[in-house]
Amino acid sequence: MNQFFKEKVFHNISIKIFSIVFAMLFWVYVMDQVNPVITKEMNGIKVELLNVDTIEDNGLLIMNNKEFFVDITLEGRRDEILSLNKNDILLSADLMGYKSGMNVIKINSKSNNKEIEIKKLSQDDIKIQLEKLVEKPKPVKIEFVGKLEDKYRISNSKTDISEVLVKGPESLVNSVKYLIGTVSLSDRKSSFENEVVIVPINDENIIIQGLDINQKYVTIDLDIVKQKEVKVEMEIVDNTTEDYSLKKSAYYPRTIQIEGPEKLIDDIEMVNVKTFNVTDDMGIFSVDENVILPENIALVNSFSVINVYGEVEPVEIKEYEITIKNSAILNLDKQYAFKINDDVKTINLKMKAPKSLLDSIQKDDIELQIDASNFVEGSNNGKLKLNINTDVIDCTITPEEINVEIFKIEENEGD
């Protein structure tokens, strides 16, 4: 065996060693010249985010980009580099353990080819904003656009719900002022019910995207009424006895503003208020009577009552003695003259009338009259009549008649 090694292995040992060294040098030369170590840049390598489901299970959301891309520098033998594709490079960022706020997360890199080394990343970490996932109720608001015609207005507006649950990142949810829907009033004259799309807006009236809303529609019930001015009709009945008199009476207002559905309001021209009865004991009165309106008709910024006012006064008797000379003969032909023949010098006048009327009559204003239209020449009985411009007064004259002598006026000679 030793002889074998001497003859086969160690024979020409120096030549063999030289051959091995030469072969190694040649291999190094070939590898260096034919398949050298080179570097290469690969752009836009996606960073895989790990444990995204875990942070979502913990009630957190990614607020900024969910995709990140990094440029890398690789080093390796030319043939390995040329055969490499993007799938052989793994870049990842693990979100496990991070909390709400801005987080700086290290990028981990790995090459599936052990012959290739990742020498450099264009950035070593990424920034991820995490926020709590919250759900809060937000109010619903309906905005009207366009205008109703004159004499029409919205009397009532309601939605089937007043709040809607909004779910999403805390900062976005907190920025929601309300959810708004728009309804056009153009050409509207009657009430209606409709579904309205609602969207979340902030204080600057900008629509907020990226939120989950549990209800995207609301039903609005809108009552539209027409306004109209109508007359008020009230009957004031004088139920006073003969010992009292209704001096004056009236009511206010004479017209009121009402509103209601167009098909009802167009048929109403006046509103009747119940009959008001005036009695002896009312004196000076001011009484409010409720306005009773038809069903589905209402008042518009107007009186809900009608004020009836007036005065009841007692009827009194007043007596006067009137000088017979204060009697006037009416309708006597100009060619005749008269002479009162009765021995009566005064006439007794008894007047029964409301107190205010009697108080307004002065004795000097009283005049008794006799109508001489049917008198003839000679003796005539004439009936006395009180000359007063009212039929309210109940008058008794004693005596009722006086004797009047009618005679012709003699013409002067030479006329």
LODRENVEX-386980 format. One record per residue: residue in one letter; y, x, z of N, C-alpha, C in turn. Coordinates in steps of 0.001 Angstrom, whole numbers, padded with zeros to 6 digits, always signed. Layout:
<nodes>
AYXZYXZYXZ;...
</nodes>
This chain:
<nodes>
M-001205+000827+000000+000000+000000+000000+001254+000861+000000;N+001222+001881+000824+002371+002788+000859+002539+003500-000473;Q+001417+003780-001055+001478+004436-002344+002106+003524-003402;F+001772+002257-003246+002313+001272-004201+003829+001214-004117;F+004363+001174-002853+005817+001120-002679+006485+002385-003207;K+005799+003483-003014+006389+004741-003486+006488+004754-005001;E+005436+004216-005644+005417+004290-007085+006272+003198-007742;K+006272+001978-007147+006923+000840-007805+008349+000592-007303;V+008519+000643-006002+009812+000246-005436+010775+001423-005381;F+010311+002480-004851+011218+003593-004618+011309+004559-005808;H+010506+004276-006827+010590+005121-008006+011917+004849-008711;N+012655+005881-009014+013977+005773-009650+014911+004858-008847;I+014915+005052-007583+015698+004193-006668+017173+004231-006988;S+017702+005325-007356+019146+005422-007599+019553+004607-008808;I+018635+004636-009794+018954+003823-010992+018946+002346-010651;K+017980+001989-009819+017872+000567-009456+019076+000118-008643;I+019516+000971-007725+020687+000606-006904+021914+000490-007791;F+022028+001366-008706+023176+001324-009618+023157+000041-010425;S+021960-000385-010847+021823-001614-011659+022247-002831-010861;I+021832-002826-009575+022191-003987-008737+023702-004049-008541;V+024309-002934-008223+025763-002896-008002+026484-003287-009276;F+025963-002783-010406+026608-003117-011683+026517-004606-011970;A+025336-005164-011651+025139-006613-011889+026092-007433-011028;M+026280-007002-009782+027184-007736-008901+028615-007646-009402;L+028990-006461-009779+030353-006290-010292+030568-007105-011560;F+029522-007128-012373+029644-007893-013614+029770-009398-013313;W+028991-009837-012296+029049-011286-011923+030441-011644-011398;V+031002-010733-010560+032347-010960-010031+033351-010996-011180;Y+033143-010123-012115+034055-010069-013250+033987-011372-014069;V+032743-011784-014317+032565-013024-015104+033162-014217-014380;M+032870-014299-013080+033372-015446-012310+034886-015424-012253;D+035445-014227-012209+036893-014122-012086+037587-014383-013415;Q+036942-014010-014494+037585-014142-015789+037181-015429-016495;V+035924-015781-016417+035420-016952-017130+035556-018214-016298;N+035318-018194-014978+035387-019378-014092+036185-019008-012852;P+037496-018800-013029+038306-018289-011921+038607-019390-010899;V+039111-018975-009724+039625-019909-008699+041018-020344-009135;I+041207-021656-009222+042518-022184-009639+042983-023268-008661;T+044253-023651-008764+044817-024772-007979+045239-025871-008945;K+045215-027086-008428+045584-028221-009255+046261-029294-008377;E+047267-029936-008947+047921-031049-008247+047399-032376-008799;M+047101-033253-007896+046707-034617-008273+047725-035570-007641;N+048283-036422-008481+049353-037310-008006+048829-038730-007776;G+049449-039397-006837+049175-040816-006598+047811-041106-006040;I+047378-040300-005077+046107-040559-004416+046354-041591-003311;K+045629-042692-003371+045845-043785-002410+045300-043411-001041;V+046105-043766-000032+045687-043556+001352+045010-044833+001836;E+043753-044709+002232+043020-045876+002724+043371-046126+004192;L+043741-047375+004495+044066-047754+005868+042801-048253+006543;L+042479-047633+007646+041264-047986+008381+041593-048902+009549;N+040631-049805+009859+040732-050711+011023+041898-051699+010913;V+042203-052117+009666+043231-053143+009479+042788-054458+010139;D+041510-054806+009966+040998-056037+010575+041130-056017+012089;T+040972-054831+012661+041040-054722+014121+042438-055035+014638;I+043471-054517+013973+044828-054782+014460+045202-056252+014238;E+044679-056849+013146+044958-058272+012922+044280-059127+013974;D+043062-058691+014388+042377-059414+015469+043151-059307+016777;N+043926-058260+016910+044744-058073+018119+046127-058725+018005;G+046293-059552+016953+047552-060282+016805+048686-059451+016270;L+048387-058433+015448+049421-057586+014862+049376-057685+013342;L+050540-057505+012734+050656-057533+011282+051393-056295+010797;I+051011-055842+009590+051735-054736+008954+052961-055312+008262;M+054127-054830+008624+055365-055384+008107+055863-054664+006861;N+055618-053372+006760+056107-052652+005583+054973-052528+004570;N+054954-051461+003782+053951-051318+002730+052537-051290+003284;K+051650-051927+002526+050235-051846+002876+049509-050850+001963;E+050211-050277+001004+049628-049280+000114+050520-048038+000110;F+049881-046898+000323+050590-045609+000354+049885-044657-000603;F+050675-043853-001322+050115-042907-002280+050720-041526-002020;V+049851-040513-002080+050242-039142-001722+049823-038200-002850;D+050645-037186-003081+050279-036123-004029+049577-035007-003259;I+048534-034423-003861+047778-033363-003164+047658-032135-004068;T+047440-030973-003387+047181-029708-004099+045761-029257-003766;L+044922-029011-004802+043521-028629-004619+043309-027176-005057;E+042281-026546-004491+041923-025165-004890+040408-025073-005008;G+039945-024402-006111+038515-024240-006312+038246-023625-007656;R+036977-023408-007946+036603-022835-009226+036973-023804-010344;R+037272-023156-011456+037813-023930-012566+036871-025056-012986;D+035575-024733-013087+034646-025762-013543+034518-026898-012534;E+034651-026587-011248+034588-027625-010217+035854-028492-010243;I+036970-027813-010412+038241-028538-010451+038265-029490-011629;L+037792-029007-012811+037844-029825-014001+036910-031026-013930;S+035863-030890-013192+034902-031999-013088+035262-032989-011984;L+036319-032696-011239+036708-033536-010097+037514-034756-010579;N+037295-035917-009954+038151-037082-010191+038701-037594-008859;K+039579-038579-008965+040269-039054-007751+039319-039649-006722;N+038216-040189-007194+037265-040793-006261+036590-039759-005367;D+036675-038464-005753+036061-037418-004935+036963-037009-003768;I+038188-037513-003759+039126-037174-002693+039330-038405-001806;L+039192-038272-000539+039366-039371+000412+040537-039063+001333;L+041566-039917+001256+042691-039844+002193+042685-041117+003018;S+042816-040975+004319+042752-042155+005183+043731-042027+006347;A+044121-043227+006862+044965-043292+008062+044368-044364+008960;D+043992-043980+010149+043311-044889+011077+044341-045613+011950;L+044373-046971+011880+045336-047774+012636+044855-048120+014039;M+043652-047747+014357+043083-048086+015667+043965-047557+016800;G+044303-048463+017733+045011-048048+018941+046521-048113+018854;Y+047058-048381+017688+048511-048428+017565+049042-049806+017975;K+050313-049829+018412+050910-051047+018964+052117-051487+018146;S+052694-052608+018579+053849-053163+017891+054997-052161+017863;G+055658-052067+016710+056754-051132+016538+056514-050230+015342;M+057350-049199+015194+057189-048240+014110+056233-047142+014569;N+055146-046954+013809+054115-045980+014169+054002-044901+013088;V+053926-043646+013534+053700-042515+012630+052223-042154+012720;I+051506-042290+011598+050046-042130+011605+049659-040968+010699;K+048858-040050+011246+048428-038844+010514+047476-039226+009389;I+047657-038545+008256+046769-038749+007110+045607-037754+007214;N+044402-038260+007222+043195-037420+007212+042717-037254+005768;S+042361-035998+005395+041946-035731+004014+040538-035140+003983;K+039814-035462+002911+038448-034971+002780+038078-034927+001299;S+037370-033856+000915+036886-033732-000459+035374-033892-000451;N+034866-034688-001395+033422-034863-001485+032732-033638-002084;N+033512-032742-002684+032981-031512-003255+033321-030368-002308;K+032291-029805-001707+032516-028746-000717+033088-027478-001333;E+032989-027344-002650+033504-026165-003320+035017-026253-003556;I+035543-027418-003304+036972-027620-003534+037659-027849-002201;E+038778-027169-002025+039532-027272-000780+040869-027978-001037;I+041196-028911-000152+042504-029577-000204+043483-028671+000523;K+044375-028091-000218+045272-027097+000359+046555-027723+000930;K+047037-028814+000290+048336-029316+000712+048475-030794+000353;L+049143-031545+001226+049525-032938+000968+051042-033016+000821;S+051509-033929-000032+052958-034077-000180+053599-034618+001102;Q+052785-035264+001930+053246-035681+003255+052030-035758+004153;D+052253-035423+005424+051136-035336+006362+050891-036635+007113;D+051839-037562+007031+051659-038820+007774+052373-039952+007038;I+052092-041161+007481+052759-042350+006953+053357-043123+008120;K+054374-043942+007787+055007-044767+008819+054663-046237+008563;I+054133-046850+009601+053721-048253+009486+054371-049069+010606;Q+055053-050125+010188+055699-051031+011141+054722-052154+011472;L+054370-052228+012743+053483-053293+013210+054283-054308+014034;E+053972-055588+013833+054641-056631+014608+053634-057650+015097;K+054002-058305+016183+053139-059336+016735+053103-060543+015788;L+051949-061161+015708+051786-062404+014979+052041-063553+015956;V+053064-064365+015682+053412-065457+016598+053460-066777+015830;E+053436-067857+016574+053536-069210+016014+054469-070025+016905;K+055531-070548+016308+056530-071300+017074+056951-072560+016320;P+057322-073624+017064+057859-074817+016404+059321-074597+016013;K+059688-075066+014837+061061-074962+014363+061533-076345+013897;P+062824-076659+014118+063323-077992+013764+063403-078213+012255;V+063326-079490+011882+063449-079897+010486+064839-080498+010282;K+065499-080104+009196+066818-080649+008873+066832-081103+007418;I+067413-082296+007212+067538-082818+005856+068996-082689+005414;E+069189-082090+004248+070538-081914+003690+070695-082847+002495;F+071827-083568+002486+072085-084511+001403+073036-083885+000380;V+072711-084057-000865+073575-083577-001947+073977-084774-002794;G+075134-084664-003439+075656-085798-004178+076357-086766-003228;K+076975-087802-003780+077729-088761-002967+077317-090184-003309;L+077337-091013-002257+077154-092440-002475+078445-093035-003027;E+078324-094165-003707+079516-094853-004202+080333-095388-003029;D+081610-095711-003317+082468-096297-002297+081824-097556-001733;K+082053-097770-000432+081548-098922+000320+080066-098816+000652;Y+079442-097688+000308+078047-097475+000693+077988-096303+001666;R+077063-096372+002598+076891-095265+003540+075457-095242+004052;I+075094-094086+004644+073779-093947+005280+073907-094459+006710;S+073161-095487+007039+073221-096034+008396+072180-095404+009310;N+071100-094914+008731+070053-094310+009559+069195-093395+008696;S+068842-092260+009266+067991-091297+008563+066987-090719+009565;K+065714-090802+009232+064706-090242+010131+063540-089686+009325;T+062921-088673+009891+061743-088069+009275+060529-088354+010140;D+059342-088282+009512+058125-088586+010267+057833-087525+011318;I+058365-086309+011143+058225-085260+012158+059572-084561+012311;S+059842-084073+013499+061116-083394+013755+060956-081884+013866;E+059705-081406+014037+059446-079967+014162+058201-079598+013364;V+058184-078351+012906+057048-077824+012151+056670-076469+012732;L+055357-076208+012849+054888-074909+013357+055008-073847+012264;V+055641-072737+012624+055828-071624+011698+055086-070414+012278;K+054255-069785+011453+053436-068661+011898+053726-067448+011040;G+053825-066274+011704+054088-065056+010970+054574-063957+011885;P+055100-062863+011310+055636-061767+012123+056745-062278+013044;E+056769-061724+014251+057693-062220+015266+059143-062185+014799;S+059543-061097+014151+060948-060983+013740+061311-062032+012702;L+060384-062318+011790+060662-063336+010779+060689-064731+011385;V+059733-065006+012249+059687-066328+012892+060948-066555+013716;N+061373-065524+014447+062580-065664+015279+063839-065847+014444;S+063826-065392+013214+065018-065507+012374+065156-066879+011706;V+064119-067711+011843+064169-069036+011227+065113-069931+012024;K+066155-070432+011362+067090-071358+012015+066493-072767+012025;Y+066032-073209+010897+065333-074486+010774+064687-074537+009400;L+063890-075558+009188+063295-075794+007885+064097-076905+007222;I+064537-076637+006019+065478-077550+005364+064851-078203+004141;G+065181-079482+003972+064789-080218+002778+066023-080848+002161;T+066016-081066+000866+067196-081574+000162+066894-082936-000460;V+067832-083861-000253+067710-085214-000812+068978-085531-001601;S+068818-085999-002819+069967-086369-003658+070358-087826-003398;L+071673-088047-003236+072196-089396-003001+072777-090024-004269;S+072813-089302-005344+073409-089807-006577+072694-091080-007037;D+073498-092095-007366+073004-093383-007887+072164-094156-006881;R+072247-093796-005613+071494-094527-004588+072330-095689-004053;K+071720-096886-003986+072397-098049-003423+071530-098820-002435;S+070288-098428-002313+069381-099135-001418+068535-098141-000638;S+067935-098612+000416+067107-097768+001286+065862-097299+000533;F+065346-096147+000943+064134-095634+000299+063389-094700+001243;E+062131-094449+000878+061266-093522+001613+060709-092524+000608;N+060712-091235+000982+060312-090227-000002+059787-088989+000707;E+058932-088227+000000+058455-086938+000511+059419-085841+000069;V+059716-084926+000994+060684-083864+000713+060055-082507+001034;V+060201-081558+000110+059727-080183+000349+060672-079507+001345;I+060120-078804+002328+060942-078090+003295+060641-076589+003233;V+061684-075787+003417+061534-074319+003393+062286-073731+004583;P+061801-072584+005122+062494-071964+006260+063691-071147+005797;I+064817-071278+006503+065988-070476+006187+066534-069835+007454;N+067330-068756+007274+067927-068063+008408+069385-068482+008573;D+070111-067772+009434+071509-068126+009708+072401-067983+008485;E+071981-067190+007508+072768-067001+006291+072303-067913+005161;N+071468-068909+005537+070951-069891+004584+070127-069259+003464;I+069439-068177+003800+068549-067499+002850+067114-067893+003179;I+066355-068232+002152+064958-068624+002356+064147-067423+002826;I+063346-067615+003868+062519-066539+004432+061119-066640+003847;Q+060687-065547+003221+059358-065485+002632+058367-064878+003631;G+057088-065031+003333+056053-064373+004120+055676-065088+005395;L+055916-066384+005472+055565-067156+006662+054522-068204+006301;D+053710-068539+007281+052703-069580+007119+053226-070841+007797;I+053426-071908+007027+053975-073165+007549+052877-074220+007534;N+052671-074867+008677+051546-075793+008765+051793-077103+008020;Q+053043-077381+007641+053340-078586+006868+054518-078284+005946;K+054294-078437+004662+055326-078085+003690+056116-079286+003188;Y+055728-080491+003624+056434-081699+003235+056706-082554+004464;V+057818-083266+004435+058079-084295+005438+058450-085574+004707;T+058191-086686+005355+058556-087983+004789+059854-088453+005421;I+060848-088731+004585+062139-089196+005090+062300-090680+004789;D+062783-091401+005789+063084-092829+005664+064596-092976+005772;L+065236-093379+004674+066700-093408+004606+067183-094842+004416;D+068052-095288+005346+068645-096623+005233+070050-096503+004652;I+070281-097160+003525+071592-097186+002874+072125-098613+002939;V+073354-098763+003425+073949-100089+003565+075264-100162+002789;K+075653-101391+002469+076917-101646+001797+077886-102278+002792;Q+079145-101906+002708+080164-102434+003613+081039-103454+002889;K+081540-104419+003679+082328-105481+003082+083227-106111+004137;E+084435-106518+003717+085335-107240+004607+085182-108741+004347;V+084951-109507+005427+084773-110950+005293+085684-111682+006266;K+085945-112955+005968+086774-113780+006828+086000-114235+008056;V+086759-114480+009131+086191-115072+010345+086668-116519+010431;E+085721-117438+010523+086050-118854+010636+085673-119347+012027;M+086684-119931+012737+086436-120488+014071+087196-121805+014197;E+086543-122831+014702+087190-124126+014932+087602-124219+016399;I+088897-124430+016625+089419-124625+017981+089659-126125+018160;V+088917-126730+019074+088958-128181+019272+089770-128504+020525;D+090773-129398+020362+091630-129830+021477+090944-130982+022218;N+090365-130639+023356+089701-131657+024181+090496-131981+025436;T+091812-131766+025372+092633-132096+026530+092826-133611+026623;T+093082-134098+027849+093355-135523+028069+094822-135799+027782;E+095226-137081+027947+096606-137452+027656+097599-136844+028638;D+097106-136325+029745+098001-135712+030735+098277-134240+030454;Y+097625-133697+029456+097824-132287+029105+097946-132162+027601;S+098498-131031+027180+098695-130812+025747+098409-129349+025409;L+097762-129142+024261+097517-127791+023764+098786-127307+023078;K+099510-126438+023757+100793-125972+023239+100614-125103+022000;K+099696-124163+022066+099445-123270+020935+098046-122694+021078;S+097491-122244+019968+096172-121596+019983+095995-120796+018699;A+095240-119741+018810+094941-118897+017651+093777-117986+018017;Y+093288-117220+017052+092240-116248+017333+092456-115007+016485;Y+091874-113886+016973+092040-112592+016310+090765-111763+016528;P+090319-111026+015527+090865-110856+014173+090451-111986+013240;R+091133-112048+012112+090823-113048+011105+089816-112540+010086;T+089678-111212+010024+088679-110604+009143+087967-109491+009906;I+086745-109216+009518+085978-108123+010111+085230-107381+009010;Q+084863-106133+009324+084069-105321+008405+082604-105418+008812;I+081755-105764+007861+080324-105830+008125+079587-104927+007139;E+078329-104641+007452+077509-103837+006552+076068-104286+006653;G+075340-104026+005585+073932-104381+005551+073358-104081+004182;P+072085-104420+003961+071487-104207+002643+072293-104926+001557;E+072428-104280+000419+073267-104811-000654+072883-106239-001023;K+071607-106523-001109+071171-107858-001546+071541-108940-000538;L+071747-108569+000725+072174-109538+001727+073692-109623+001808;I+074347-108483+001792+075800-108440+002019+076562-109130+000895;D+076042-109087-000336+076754-109684-001463+076844-111201-001352;D+075954-111815-000571+075954-113277-000442+076827-113781+000700;I+077436-112887+001476+078226-113303+002639+079714-113218+002310;E+080416-114344+002460+081855-114380+002227+082636-114585+003518;M+081989-115189+004522+082664-115407+005793+081641-115434+006919;V+082157-115234+008143+081328-115282+009334+081855-116408+010214;N+080995-117320+010593+081392-118438+011443+081126-118105+012904;V+082134-118359+013724+081997-118191+015166+081935-119588+015780;K+081165-119744+016835+080939-121073+017403+082256-121767+017764;T+082229-123097+017776+083404-123921+018086+083906-123612+019491;F+085238-123524+019615+085860-123252+020918+086559-124521+021396;N+086187-125005+022574+086734-126235+023136+087813-125922+024171;V+088974-126553+024002+090100-126376+024936+090141-127574+025876;T+090192-127321+027190+090224-128386+028198+091471-128279+029064;D+091692-129320+029911+092926-129417+030701+093175-128213+031594;D+092150-127671+032184+092313-126686+033255+092472-125245+032755;M+092667-125033+031493+092642-123666+030973+093972-122936+031125;G+095098-123655+031181+096388-122987+031326+096624-122004+030193;I+097197-120829+030545+097321-119752+029559+095967-119044+029499;F+095348-119004+028340+093977-118489+028257+093846-117421+027173;S+092899-116534+027423+092496-115511+026448+091011-115269+026669;V+090206-115722+025733+088749-115722+025902+088103-114996+024725;D+087139-114132+025030+086399-113409+023993+085101-114141+023663;E+084896-114379+022398+083660-114989+021920+082904-113969+021069;N+081616-113814+021343+080811-112835+020613+080650-113235+019148;V+080714-112209+018301+080445-112419+016882+078935-112445+016686;I+078456-113492+016107+077017-113616+015846+076797-113423+014353;L+076063-112375+014006+075873-112011+012606+074465-112361+012146;P+074296-112561+010847+072944-112778+010314+072047-111572+010570;E+070781-111775+010505+069809-110693+010732+070005-109573+009717;N+069912-108343+010211+070060-107120+009397+071491-106870+008942;I+072455-107598+009516+073871-107375+009239+074523-106854+010510;A+075390-105839+010383+076031-105228+011557+077519-105073+011308;L+078254-104856+012404+079688-104615+012325+079960-103160+011976;V+081090-102904+011315+081500-101553+010959+082799-101233+011685;N+082722-100406+012707+083925-099972+013435+084891-101130+013652;S+084361-102262+014026+085179-103453+014149+084932-104106+015497;F+085659-105206+015735+085524-105911+016995+084164-106604+017060;S+083539-106509+018212+082276-107222+018409+082521-108606+018982;V+083794-108893+019306+084150-110213+019835+085388-110719+019107;I+085545-112024+019110+086742-112677+018597+087529-113192+019794;N+088805-112806+019874+089647-113231+020987+090363-114531+020633;V+090107-115568+021451+090772-116860+021297+091824-116959+022393;Y+093045-117250+022002+094114-117301+022996+095011-118503+022751;G+095713-118911+023797+096608-120060+023667+097105-120510+025029;E+097625-121745+025070+098187-122254+026321+098038-123771+026368;V+097586-124246+027511+097528-125684+027795+098603-125985+028838;E+099437-126994+028578+100502-127339+029523+100440-128823+029878;P+100987-129166+031025+100949-130577+031426+101912-131417+030600;V+101613-132720+030501+102500-133690+029874+103315-134360+030990;E+104651-134391+030854+105530-134944+031889+106362-136108+031343;I+106947-136849+032276+107838-137967+031922+109234-137648+032416;K+110199-137877+031544+111586-137621+031905+112448-138808+031463;E+113347-139244+032361+114201-140402+032075+115659-139977+031936;Y+116343-140677+030992+117761-140424+030754+118495-141770+030662;E+119757-141782+031044+120644-142908+030772+121600-142478+029668;I+121492-143180+028539+122271-142830+027362+123390-143849+027176;T+124598-143397+027052+125729-144302+026815+125556-144978+025468;I+125860-146281+025474+125683-147059+024258+126515-146518+023113;K+127601-145837+023496+128479-145265+022467+127779-144160+021678;N+126721-143602+022245+125995-142529+021565+124967-143059+020576;S+125101-144371+020287+124209-144969+019300+124867-144940+017939;A+124110-144591+016936+124643-144494+015575+124069-145609+014715;I+124946-146203+013846+124514-147228+012895+124315-146547+011545;L+123104-146643+011028+122763-145977+009771+122634-146987+008645;N+122862-146490+007441+122639-147259+006211+123490-148538+006121;L+124692-148513+006675+125614-149654+006589+126536-149475+005374;D+126670-150532+004593+127538-150479+003404+128966-150141+003819;K+129603-149334+002986+130940-148838+003324+131988-149950+003445;Q+131747-151136+002881+132724-152215+002945+132616-153035+004227;Y+131654-152600+005040+131473-153315+006311+131733-152389+007483;A+132100-153037+008587+132240-152341+009863+131359-153059+010881;F+131200-152454+012051+130316-153064+013040+130969-153056+014415;K+130395-153897+015271+130823-153977+016657+129600-154343+017487;I+129381-153540+018549+128255-153824+019431+128696-154886+020422;N+127973-156026+020445+128393-157180+021232+127783-157221+022621;D+126687-156506+022857+125990-156621+024147+126866-156113+025277;D+126627-156709+026404+127341-156261+027600+126746-154975+028176;V+125591-154585+027639+124919-153384+028152+125743-152157+027784;K+126058-151339+028769+126846-150126+028526+125979-148872+028364;T+124812-148913+029009+123930-147741+028942+122525-148169+028539;I+121835-147252+027952+120444-147463+027531+119547-146565+028381;N+118444-147102+028871+117471-146311+029635+116442-145736+028666;L+116329-144398+028672+115392-143689+027770+114353-142960+028605;K+113109-143286+028359+111999-142616+029064+111162-141884+028021;M+111054-140546+028190+110283-139728+027245+109085-139082+027936;K+107966-139178+027305+106736-138546+027794+106299-137524+026757;A+106206-136250+027182+105892-135177+026239+105466-133922+027003;P+104913-132935+026303+104598-131667+026967+105836-131079+027631;K+105634-130436+028772+106727-129943+029593+107678-129032+028816;S+107127-128118+028015+107983-127179+027300+108895-127887+026315;L+108398-128977+025716+109211-129725+024771+110329-130477+025490;L+109982-131105+026599+111006-131807+027364+112079-130849+027860;D+111639-129664+028302+112610-128691+028815+113569-128211+027730;S+113170-128313+026496+114019-127829+025401+115048-128862+024949;I+114918-130112+025446+115824-131176+025024+116968-131318+026027;Q+118182-131191+025559+119360-131408+026390+119853-132853+026197;K+120413-133410+027263+120859-134802+027209+121903-135011+026120;D+122789-134071+025972+123856-134210+024978+123322-134204+023550;D+122081-133721+023397+121495-133670+022056+120800-134971+021672;I+120686-135883+022640+119947-137122+022391+120833-138124+021659;E+120304-138693+020606+121028-139709+019846+120098-140877+019548;L+120622-142123+019793+119891-143332+019444+120450-143877+018149;Q+119584-144383+017316+119992-144865+016001+119528-146306+015781;I+120343-147029+014935+119990-148379+014508+120055-148414+012991;D+118996-148874+012380+118955-148961+010923+119568-150293+010474;A+120694-150222+009738+121411-151428+009302+121120-151798+007857;S+120046-151295+007320+119743-151549+005899+119627-153041+005590;N+119088-153813+006501+118834-155238+006267+119843-156146+006977;F+120905-155539+007519+121901-156358+008230+122696-157202+007228;V+123123-158364+007749+124001-159257+006970+125300-159432+007731;E+126275-159965+007054+127567-160194+007712+127371-161221+008824;G+127878-160857+009975+127730-161710+011142+126933-161009+012230;S+126194-161775+013014+125451-161248+014163+124069-160780+013721;N+123697-159590+014181+122379-159001+013854+121816-158306+015102;N+120508-158411+015259+119823-157674+016322+119221-156409+015721;G+119650-155275+016259+119153-154000+015734+118255-153267+016737;K+117147-152751+016223+116204-152027+017088+116645-150586+017249;L+116663-150142+018507+117061-148759+018803+115898-147799+018545;K+116258-146649+017996+115260-145615+017695+115808-144258+018104;L+114930-143457+018720+115334-142116+019160+115323-141169+017969;N+116416-140492+017761+116510-139522+016668+116044-138153+017175;I+114790-137856+016897+114236-136564+017324+113203-136125+016306;N+113156-134838+016063+112312-134305+014987+110931-133906+015510;T+110219-134826+016065+108845-134575+016514+108168-135895+016792;D+106905-135939+016559+106142-137149+016872+105281-136956+018111;V+105554-135839+018815+104775-135561+020031+105271-136421+021191;I+106553-136766+021112+107160-137482+022224+106798-138968+022167;D+106350-139446+023309+106122-140887+023493+107382-141440+024160;C+108089-142309+023447+109414-142723+023913+109433-144230+024223;T+110083-144579+025356+110314-145987+025714+111815-146188+025881;I+112385-147180+025114+113822-147443+025151+114049-148851+025715;T+114888-148940+026706+115211-150242+027331+116734-150407+027392;P+117259-151513+026835+116559-152511+026014+116190-151955+024646;E+115202-152587+024013+114757-152111+022710+115749-152478+021604;E+116469-153612+021787+117397-154064+020759+118778-154339+021352;I+119788-154237+020503+121135-154635+020881+121728-155474+019746;N+122730-156329+020099+123359-157200+019108+124550-156489+018484;V+124556-156523+017151+125600-155839+016407+126291-156865+015494;E+127593-156942+015582+128386-157824+014727+128835-157033+013504;I+128531-157576+012302+128907-156940+011049+130008-157783+010397;F+131067-157099+010026+132167-157823+009378+132720-156953+008261;K+133305-157706+007294+133816-157036+006101+135177-156436+006388;I+135403-155268+005864+136687-154583+006045+137692-155185+005061;E+138841-155662+005567+139851-156242+004711+140584-155154+003939;E+140862-155518+002620+141555-154552+001770+143047-154637+002005;N+143733-153538+002015+145191-153491+002192+145866-153953+000922;E+146981-154705+001073+147718-155169-000089+148272-153979-000861;G+148302-154111-002143+148810-153032-002992+147724-152066-003377;D+146538-152172-002769+145451-151290-003166+144892-151766-004506;
</nodes>
